[in-house]
């Protein structure tokens, strides 16, 4: 009969004539084992198909070596890049990742918080829905540290890393003004999210600093399907429908700041249908610097977001919190996005 018993540390130790403690230290990367012995142990572990028992390891170490990650919208390219920063950075420090998606739902977020507690993760990196927060207070009370990413919940006093969205929109608008634009409008969603509020604030501040008028009427709300479900991807068609009206008359603005690169695609289509073209007839700046932005015609001026670096920083903040304890003052970091100037302006 085939032996289906799981391979154990003791099996490696018996085969090589060393102690279980030596095998454990070698597989754990400890310096107290010679390189020759480590190589023998690693080879034997591979030969017999040894896989570490993470539950047993957590009992010994008092740590599951697992980071919980809670995000809102997997269809957003920003969050794909965020995960690409978090997962390898955590893996390189011995941590695995437990991913949960909330779909911008407070109820789903409550369930995610409870799952984190049941899973006994060491800590959590969270993109919050920015609604009710009692469930995150319970996670904190259980001794699980939280790092908020991209969106903060200041009243909870957690570590935070995100983007200075106000600065990104400010630089975009200032660039358009320097290029000669005087009447500028914004295409933005009206979802109650702080990232959007920051971009709108940056636009108004740049206009005011230049002595140019701006008002709420200059912010055109794009009615997207994300009102029904905020996890649905942005669609160029949503901005295209509004852009057709925007460019139809002689009273069109000099420039548009689009809240994301997908909206800029819709603007391009509306211009092309009327025989118009950026930047001569309408200068356009996007937001996000998605891979296709450089290949649009003309290539799109946009704002590059350091999503991967945010993910890496979030891991560093979490591991520092695990080391320093809950009493250390919260660290708040906002990374600066970069304006990438191309031919659309």
FENJOZI-V504587 format. One record per residue. N is the residue number from 1. RES is the residue in one small letter. SS is DSSP state (H for helix, E for strand, C for the rest). Layout:
n: (N:N)
res: (RES:RES)
ss: (SS:SS)
This chain:
n: (1:2:3:4:5:6:7:8:9:10:11:12:13:14:15:16:17:18:19:20:21:22:23:24:25:26:27:28:29:30:31:32:33:34:35:36:37:38:39:40:41:42:43:44:45:46:47:48:49:50:51:52:53:54:55:56:57:58:59:60:61:62:63:64:65:66:67:68:69:70:71:72:73:74:75:76:77:78:79:80:81:82:83:84:85:86:87:88:89:90:91:92:93:94:95:96:97:98:99:100:101:102:103:104:105:106:107:108:109:110:111:112:113:114:115:116:117:118:119:120:121:122:123:124:125:126:127:128:129:130:131:132:133:134:135:136:137:138:139:140:141:142:143:144:145:146:147:148:149:150:151:152:153:154:155:156:157:158:159:160:161:162:163:164:165:166:167:168:169:170:171:172:173:174:175:176:177:178:179:180:181:182:183:184:185:186:187:188:189:190:191:192:193:194:195:196:197:198:199:200:201:202:203:204:205:206:207:208:209:210:211:212:213:214:215:216:217:218:219:220:221:222:223:224:225:226:227:228:229:230:231:232:233:234:235:236:237:238:239:240:241:242:243:244:245:246:247:248:249:250:251:252:253:254:255:256:257:258:259:260:261:262:263:264:265:266:267:268:269:270:271:272:273:274:275:276:277:278:279:280:281:282:283:284:285:286:287:288:289:290:291:292:293:294:295:296:297:298:299:300:301:302:303:304:305:306:307:308:309:310:311:312:313:314:315:316:317:318:319:320:321:322:323:324:325:326:327:328:329:330:331:332:333:334:335:336:337:338:339:340:341:342:343:344:345)
res: (x:x:x:x:x:x:x:x:x:x:x:x:x:x:x:x:x:x:x:x:x:x:x:x:x:x:x:x:x:x:x:x:x:x:x:x:x:x:x:x:x:x:x:x:x:x:x:x:x:x:x:x:x:x:x:x:x:x:x:x:x:x:x:x:x:x:x:x:x:x:x:x:x:x:x:x:x:x:x:x:x:x:x:x:x:x:x:x:x:x:x:x:x:x:x:x:x:x:x:x:x:x:x:x:x:x:x:x:x:x:x:x:x:x:x:x:x:x:x:x:x:x:x:x:x:x:x:x:x:x:x:x:x:x:x:x:x:x:x:x:x:x:x:x:x:x:x:x:x:x:x:x:x:x:x:x:x:x:x:x:x:x:x:x:x:x:x:x:x:x:x:x:x:x:x:x:x:x:x:x:x:x:x:x:x:x:x:x:x:x:x:x:x:x:x:x:x:x:x:x:x:x:x:x:x:x:x:x:x:x:x:x:x:x:x:x:x:x:x:x:x:x:x:x:x:x:x:x:x:x:x:x:x:x:x:x:x:x:x:x:x:x:x:x:x:x:x:x:x:x:x:x:x:x:x:x:x:x:x:x:x:x:x:x:x:x:x:x:x:x:x:x:x:x:x:x:x:x:x:x:x:x:x:x:x:x:x:x:x:x:x:x:x:x:x:x:x:x:x:x:x:x:x:x:x:x:x:x:x:x:x:x:x:x:x:x:x:x:x:x:x:x:x:x:x:x:x:x:x:x:x:x:x:x:x:x:x:x:x:x:x:x:x:x:x)
ss: (C:C:C:C:C:C:C:C:H:H:H:H:H:H:H:H:C:C:C:H:H:H:H:H:H:H:H:C:C:C:C:C:C:C:H:H:H:H:H:H:H:H:H:H:H:H:H:H:C:C:C:C:C:H:H:H:H:H:H:H:H:C:C:C:C:E:E:E:E:E:E:C:C:C:C:C:H:H:H:H:H:H:H:H:H:H:H:H:H:H:H:C:C:C:C:E:E:E:E:E:E:C:C:C:C:H:H:H:H:H:H:H:H:H:H:H:H:H:H:C:C:C:E:E:E:E:C:C:C:C:C:C:C:H:H:H:H:H:H:H:H:C:C:C:E:E:E:E:E:C:C:C:C:H:H:H:C:C:E:E:E:E:E:C:H:H:H:H:H:H:H:H:H:H:H:H:H:H:C:C:C:C:C:E:E:E:E:E:C:C:C:C:C:H:H:H:H:H:H:H:H:H:H:H:H:H:H:H:H:C:C:C:C:C:C:H:H:H:E:E:E:C:C:C:H:H:H:C:C:C:C:C:C:C:C:H:H:H:H:H:H:H:H:H:H:H:C:C:C:C:C:C:C:C:E:E:E:E:C:C:H:H:H:H:H:H:H:H:H:H:H:H:H:C:C:C:C:C:C:C:C:C:E:E:E:C:C:E:C:C:C:C:H:H:H:C:C:C:C:C:E:E:E:E:C:C:H:H:H:H:H:H:H:H:H:H:H:H:H:H:H:H:H:H:C:C:C:C:C:C:C:E:E:E:E:C:C:E:E:E:C:C:C:C:C)
